[in-house]
């Protein structure tokens, strides 16, 4: 047991002291802080004169420009409308020289209703063109209502959104509001699980391959039991990951809190963080840890099959694809969490961490379903640990070109002969 802690502490300390760990942690933290303060950054660099967008209107109807100008002002007061009587060639010249952001040609269509052509140097500023289009649509509706002799009340009634309410009549089901909040939270946590498992499982495989390439394994394997050595590396890298996540999440939390009046509003309400149930948090932690152990164990014995760091990506590629498939199934299942394919795949061990967590977060499942998923994961991890330890014990003594299944068979044979 003492050797276990020696390997674990060595793995952890050697990783957190590397330049790669420090630089990647700081860069990611900086990106998180930038995203949390993106509004303040935009406001800082955006000067007052840049806020106003100037658009000239060339009105061939001689009737619509004033009404159009009022309509635009009601939609976005930062758009300045200028009525123009000059030629289109002059307006194009002003746009290209930067004196105007765009110009609009107003005309009547065959039904004596407004139509417009929007001209700008590029079409990259979609928000400006959308505001122009929205104003034109409102102007068209107003003129059409006059043609049909509709009163203002009738026009308002016509534009009122339809009342549509969703009510779940099943037992122990989430309301529409609870489901939307849960979906946002599950979406965020699925990304955390996905990227964490890929990043740190790959780190484990690389760690094993690195030590093996230096022939340190031949010494370690004789003094440390392969199971203890394998799990010491797994838990060592897990602590490295936990250290990074605490720094990132802690920094992001502090930055977001400083930019919000209260934690129950804005971003946190939209993604469901304001009303997160304790059970959801517990399930998130449980499935994250079990998913990490599952793929980390797999990565450890796959990493033991290669003797060059360059071959790590190739040998763990099938495992990465399993993670990607599980993530895609979980993403598509966000809209239909009760679909048959989602239910079935949630009991397939390699997909369980993400898909079962997604179902737990979005549905009111009977307690036996997540418990069964957890049991399946634990059993799979035990079986994989036993099998992986045997492969690991023989694999770390193998050198030369790697060939996946053949190497696993050869590693098992070496373990038997020891």
N, C-alpha and C positions, 0 to 999 in steps of 0.2 A: 504493500500500500504506500510505503514511503517513496518508492520509485515512481509511482503514479503522480504524486504531488511534485516530485522533482521535474518530471517531463512536462507536466501541466504548467508549472511556474516558468520553466525555461521557454516553452512555446509562447506563453502570454507576454513575458517581459521582452523576449527577442523581437516580437512583432510590434509592440507599441513603441519600441525605441527606434524603429527603422524610419528613414526619411520618407519612404513611400506612405507609411501610416500617418505620419505627422502632416505631410503635405496634402494628402487626399482628405484627411479629416478637416483641416483648416479651409481648403478650397470649397468643400461641400458645405461647411458651416457658413462660409462667406456667401455662397449662392443662396442658402436658406435665408440669411439675414437680408440679402438684397430683395428676394421675393417678398418677404414680410414687410419691407419698407418701400415697395415699388411705387406706391402712390406718392409718398413723400419725395422720392427721387424724381419722379416725373414733374411734380409741382416745382421742385427746386430748379430744374433745368428749363422749364417752360416759362418764358418771359411773357409779360402782358401783351406785347405786340404780336406775339405768335399765336395768341388765343383766337383772335378774330380771323375769320376766313371770309374773303371778299369774292362775291359772285355777281357778275353783271347779267342783267336780263334784257334780252332783245325781244320786245313784244310786237310781233307782227299783227296781233289782234287789236292792239291799241286799247284794250279793255281789261286785261287780266293782271298786269304787272303790279298795280297797287294792292289788289286782293292777295296776290301771290306773296308779296312782300310781308303783309300782315300774317299770313298763314305760316310762313317760314319763321317769323319772329316768335310765334307761339310755340313752335316745335323746338327751336334752338336759337337762343338770343345771341349766341356767339357767331352766327352767320350774318354777315352784312350784305344786303341786297342793294345793288345799284341799278337803277333804270338807265338804259343806254339807247342812244339813237344812232350810234356810229355803225359803220359797216362791219360785217363778220370778219373781214380780213384784218381790220384794226383790232378787233377783240381777240383774235387768234394771236396777233403780235403781242398784245398786252399779257396774255396767258403765258406765252413762251418766254417773255422777259421777266415774269414773276410779279407783275403789277396786279394781276388777278389770279385767283386760285382756279376759277372756272367761269364759263358763261353758259347761259341757258337760252335756247331759242324757243319761244312760246308761240304756238299756233293752234288753230282749231282743226279737229278731225271732221270726218264726214257727218257726224251727228251733232256738229256744232258744240262739241265738248273739248276741253283743253288737252293738248298733247305737247310734249317737250322733247328737245334734243339737248343732251348735256355734253359739253366739250371741256376737256381739261388736258393738261400736258401728259399725264399718265392716269391710269384708272386705279392706282394703288390706294387712294384715299376713299375707301368704300363708304365710310360713315357720312361724308359730305354728300355723295351721290344718293345715298339712301334717304337722307333728310330731304333733299330736293324732291325725290320721288314720292316720299310720304306727303309732302306739302301739295304736290300736284294731285295726288290721289284725293286728298281732302277737298281741294278746290273743285275737282271733277264731280265729287259726290254732292257738293253744295249746288253746283250749276244743274246737275241732273235732277236734284230735288226740286229746284225752281221750275224746270221744264215739266216735271210731273205734278207740279203744284202741291208739293208736300209741305206741311207746316213744320216749323222747327221741332215741335214735340214729336211729330211723326218721324222726322229724320233721326232724332235722338233715340226713339224707340227702335228704329230699324238697326241702329248701330250698337245697341246694348248687347253685351255678350250673353249667350244662352246660359241659363242656370243648369248646371250639371253636377250632381253630387254622387259620390260612390260610397256605398255602404256594404260592409262585409257582414254577412249573416251567419257565418260559421262560428263554432265555439273556439274561444281562445285564439282569435286572429288579430292581427295588427290593423289599426285604422290607417287611412290614407296618409295622414300626417306622420304617424309613427313609421310607416313603411318607407316614405321618402327620406326621412332622417336616417333610418337604419341603412338604406341603400347607399347614402353618401358616406356614412361611417365605414361600412363594409368595403366600399370602393377604395377608400384611402388605405385601410388596413391590408387589403389584398395586395396593393402595390408594395407596402412595407414588407410583407411576408415574401412576396415574389423576388424582389431585388435583394433582400437580405439573404435568402436561401441560396440564390445563384452566386452572390458575391463571396459569401463566407464558405460555402461548400467548395467552390473553386479554390479558395485560399487554403483549405485543408489539403486538397489533392496536390496543390503546388508545394505546400510545406513538406509533405511526405516525399514527393519526387526530389525536392531540393536536398534533403538529408540523405536520401538514397544515392543520389548522384555523387555525393562526397564520401560514400562508403561508411558513413557514420552508423548506418543501420546494422551493419554486421556486428558492431560492438554492442549497440543498444539491445538488439534482439536476443542476445545471449544473457543479458542482465535484467531485462524488463519483460514481463509476460506480454505477449502480443495484444491481448485484449486490453490490459492496463495501458499499454503504450498507445494503442489506437484511440481509446476513449480519453486519454490524457490530452492528446492532440485535439480531439474534437471539442472538449470542454475548454481547452486553452484558447482555441480560436473563437469559441462561443463567447468567452469573456472579452476578447478583443472586439468582437462585434457589439457586445453589450456596451462596452466603453464608448464606442463610436456613436451608437444610437442614443445613449444618454446625453452626449455632447450635442448631437444634432437636434434631438427633440427638445432638450432643455433650452438651447439657444433659440430655436424657433418659437417655443412657447413664450419665452421672455419678450422676444421681439414683437410677436403678435399681440401680447397683452399690452405693451406700451402703445400700440397703434389702435386700440379699441377701447371704447368707453366701458364696456362690460363684457365679460366672457360669454354671456348668454345670447349675445346678438351676433349679427353679421356672419362671418365665415363659420363660426362654431355652431350657430343655429342651423345654417344651411346643411352642414355635413353631419348634424346630429350629435355634436360633441356636448351640447348643452343638456341633453336628456339621455346620455348614455347610461344604460343599465349596468349594474355590477356584473350580472351574468354574462353580458356581451364582452366586457373587458376580460373576465376570467377565461371565457372560451377563446378569445383572441390570444391570450398568453399561452394557454394550454396547447392549442393547435399550432401556434408559432414554434414553441419549443419542441413539440413532437415532430413537426415537419422538418425542423432543422436537424434533429437527431437522425431522422430517417435518411435524409439526403447527405448529411455529413458522414454517416457511417458508410454509405455507398461511395461517397467521394474518396474516403480514406483508403478503402481497399482497391479502388480503381487507380488511385494515385500510386499505390504500391506496385502496380504492374509495369510502370514505365521507369526507365533509368535516365531519361533526359527530360528537362523541364519543358523543352519544345514540344514534347509528345503529350503533355497533360491535356491540352484543349481537345486533342483528337480522341483520347480515351474516355473523357467525361462528356463528350458530345451527346451520346444517347441519353444520359441523365439530364442534361440541359433541356433536351427536347421534351422529356417527360414533364419537367417543370413548366415549360412554355405551354404545352398542351393543357395541363391542369389550370394554368392561369387563364388561358383563352376560354376554356369551358366555364370557369367561374365568372368571367366577364360577360359571356353570352347568357349565362344563367341569371344575371342580375335582373333581367326583365321577366324571366319565367322561372323563378326558383323552385316551383313545384312540378316542373316538367319531368317526365319519366327518365330521360337520359341524365338529367342532373342528379336525380335520386340515386340511380344505379351507380354513376361514376363517383358519388360521394362515399361509397363503400370500397372503392378500389384504392388500396393503401397509398399509392404514389400520388393520387389526386385528393385524398381525404383532407389533408390540412387546409387547403384552400376552399374546396367545394363544400365540405361539411360545415366549415365556419361560415361560408356565405349563406347556407341554408339556415343555420342557427340564427344568424343575424336578421334574416328577412322573414322567417316563418316561425310560428309557434309550434315547434316540434315536441312530440312526447319525449320525455327525458331519456327513454331507452335508445333513441336514435343517435344523439350525440355521444352517449355513453358507449354504444356499440362501435361507433366510429373511433373513439378513443381506444377502446379495447383492441380493435383491429390494428390500429397504428402501433400500440405497445407490443402486441404479439409479433407484428412484422419487424419491428426494430430489434426485438430479441432474436428472432430467426436470422435476420440480416447481420446482427452483431456476431452471432456464432459462426455463420458462414463467412462473414467478412473477416473475422479474426483468423480463420484458417487460411483464407486467401492472402490476407495481410502477412501472416507469418512466413508463408512461402514466397509471396510476391516480392518482399523487400530484399530477398536474396537473389532475385532474377535480374539479369542485365542483358542488354542487347535490344534489338528492335521489338516493339510491342505489337501484339496482334490479338487484342481483346479476348474473345472466347478461348482461343488456344492458350493464352497466357493464364487465364483463370484455371483451366484444367491442369496446366503445368505447375502453377502455384500450389494447388491442392495436392498434387503428387509429391512435391517437395516437402510439404507439411507432413505427409504420411511417412516419408522416409527419414524424418528427423527423430 
